Amino acid sequence: MEVYLIRHTTPVFEPGLIYGRKELLLHADFESELAAIRSQLDTDFEITYSSPAFRCTELARALSPTFSTDFRLQELDFGEWEGKTWDTVDRRALQVWMDDYVNVRTPGGESMMQMYARVSEFWSELGQSPYGKVAIVTHAGVIRLILSIVNEIALTNIFDIKVAYGEVIRVRISK
């Protein structure tokens, strides 16, 4: 199976904003970013999956008139930190989370391990499906986790994986 991991286009936000699950508008350059993404897609997909976030569903809709949303493709839930900026959250709580973001949940949110569980469940189910070519429109965090599964990268190292807005990454699932 050939899978195209597609990160959403550039959203509108202030620097330092914590926006895992926060809904954001799309940048005015959406159409040019969409054209760049389309230029990297040389195929029609049997199915397109999307995170339910607006920044993903708008791109999925532009790429495929029919797509399915899946909550497991959502970005990390930052809980009480959503919509705040990194410099305004409690310093001690931030340090505790940064010291072990794999296992420590943000206040009212989830840990990377919890996110990994839902993403890996989705990925495992996808691997059992009959499709040959699949598009997944999602977030950098989800793409990093999928790449950590495919390439056996430790969760403590996933932030070494850089994923740009509108980036398309092809991976294969062997059946």
Buried (B, 14 or more C-beta within 10 A) or exposed (E): BBBBBBBBBBBEBEEEBBBBBBEBEBBEEBEEBBEBBEEEBEEEBEBBBBBEBBBBBBBBBBBBEEBEBBEBBBBBBBBBBBBBBEEEBEEEBBEEBEEEBBEBBBEEBBBBBBBBBBBBEBBEEBEEEEEEBBBBBBBBBBBBBBBBBBEEBEBEEBEEBEBEBBBBBEBEBEE
